[in-house]
Amino acid sequence: MSKPLEGIKIIDFTHVQAGPACTQLLAWYGADVIKVERPGAGDVTRSQLRDIPGVDALYFTMLNSNKRSLTLDTKTPEGKEILTKLIKESDVLVENFGPGALDRMGFTWEHIKELNPGMIVASVKGFSDGHHYEDLKVYENVAQCAGGAASTTGFDDGPPTVSAAALGDSNTGMHLAIGILTALRARDTTGKGQKVAVSMQDSVLNLCRVKLRDQQRLDRVGYLEEYPQYPHGSFSDVVPRGGNAGGGGQPGWVLKCKGWETDPNAYIYFTIQGHAWAPICRAIGKEEWIDDPAYMTAQARQDKIFDIFGTIEEWLKDKTKFEAVDVLRKFDIPCAPVLTMKELANDPSLRASGTIVEVDHKERGTYLTVGSPIKFSDMKPEIKASPLLGEHTDEILESMGYSQQQIKDFHERRVV
């Protein structure tokens, strides 16, 4: 089965996570992604957090599946010549170098446009061009702090907290993939390429829009009724950390289940939505609350919401998180077990859907990785192993018209 992005050639000059997450997504859907790496070294994540000595780390393998690897020293005249040829026959160049790195290599935007007027140059940045921090080096947690996520995460009596989810890295890659596809669609109409850039700060803020909503509400009325600080606590002039409260106006909290004393993940997330109030009361054996004016409305419940959660927790104490959810789902109550990475890795539903896949690697053997989170009715992406360093160098050079002798000379002179 042909894939939608077949025929699109992408030069992948990215490393670590944000850029590779973007190009991996495009590779899954058929693009020919050529990962350009330094000879003898490659992407730094090949050697970071290794679990098997001398073998590509999972950090690398889980962000670079379905790609081809070309080693290339772009500081040499021959390396620049190869890259020039590659630009002429490619559709997209993706990079997350520091500011000005491409220019210093001799490949300014103006020069790239001359070589290939239809080229799309896509960049991951820490901050947008012109931002007063645009020269600041940015990593995942830096982006979470700069984008508003950390200040609004955690509990009100503790410090700002970063999320384990890659809000700064993989999230930025997803945004950049959307930008690239949009630019490709525009090129179909105009024939012109363009620059596309996504900053990590902007991407984090985009996911924190409900907190920006809350800041404006707080500025206007001085309190946020769905936060646990209301009505008994106080508010400052900034959006506070709300613990495990729901962000959509529906009271929710993480509640203990059977075994929580020894299992740090024996919890469920429980949400009290207005339309689910009667089913909740029936599920936990508190039918008298259904028509009680002190509990009937969300406004009436708010001042005693943690007493209500306490009652639900009492009902949960003899049930595991899975048993509790199996009961509550019959009442159509929004809830979920707090699942660990080990439980997710072994989840048969995720295996069956392709969300988690096993892949065979030439050196490390079988490993688990994420599959496509996007599901299609007419396509199921095949997830392939990440490439070894320079695994496809000769193949790519041959396809560009270089002879075997030229390729041999390139290797001897460490151009590739």
C-alpha positions, 0 to 999 in steps of 0.5 A: 500500500502506498503511503500519503507522503511517498515521494517527499524527500526530507533532509533531517538535520535534527538531533535529540528529541523535538526535531527527530519526533517531527521527522519520525512522524513524517517518515511513518506516513511515507516520507523518505527521511534522510538523517544527516549525521556527523561521521563517527559520532552521529546524533548525541542520543545514540550514546545517551542513557545506554542500556546496552554498551556499544549499541544505540540507546533507546533514546535514539531508537524511539525517535528515529524509526523509518529513517535512513542515515547518511554521515556527512562532514559539511565542513569539507568542500566535498561535504558541501557539494553533496549537501548542495546536490541533496538540497536540489532534489529534496522537498524539506530541510528540517533543522534544530541547530543554534541560531545562524548555524546553517548560515555559517555552513554557507547555506543561508535561506537565500542560497537554499532558495536559489538552489531549490525555489520549492524547498521548505526549511523548517526549524525548531527554536527555543524562542521565536525570532525577535524574542528577548531570549532568542539566544537562550539555549532551551531544553525540555524543562526550560521550555516548560518553565518559559511556556507557563506549564511549570508555574501552573503544575503541582500543588499550591504549597509546593514549588513549580513542577515540570511534567514527565510528558515532553511538552517542550520537545515532542510537542514542538515536533508535532507542531512543526510537522503540521507546519511542514504539511501546511507549507507543502500544501501551499507549495502545491498551489504556488510552487514556492517553498518557504521557511517554517519555524516553531518555538518550544516556548510557543508550543508549550503555551499553546497547550496551556491555553486553558491557563491563559483563559484562567488568568483572564478570569482571575483578573476579572473576578479575583477567584477561580471556582473550579480550583481547590483553593475555592471557596476556603482558600485565597488567590493571588493575582496569578493562576495558582497550582491546582494540584489534581483539579480538572482544567475544564471546570469539572471537579476531579481528583486522584483518589486512593484505592486498595493497596495504596500503602505499598503501591505508589500507583494504586489510584484512580482519577475521578471526575464529578461531572454535573450530569453524572452526579446521580449515577455517582451517588448510586455507584457509591451507595449515597442515593440520598445525596441525589435530591439533597439541596446541599448536594444537588448542584455543582455550586452547592457541592463546591464547598464540601467537594473534598468531603465528597472525595473522602466519601468516594475514597472510603468506598474505594478502599477495598477495591483495586484501581482496576476493580473500581474502574470496572464498577464505575464504567457501568455507571458512565462515570468519567474515571481512569486508573493511574497506569504505570509505564510497565502496565502500558507497555504490556497493555494488549489493547495498545499492542493491538492498535499499534500504539505500542509496537515491538521492533527488531533492531540489527544490534539490540534485538527486539525493543518496544517503541511508540507507534502512530498515535493517529489512526487511519481507516485506509492505512496502518503505518509500519514502524521500522527500526532506527538506522545504524550510523551511516547505514544508508550512506553508500545507497544514498550517494549512489542514488545521487549519481556518485560512482563506487570509486568516488564513494570509496574516496569519500570514506577514505577522506572521512567526508562521509 
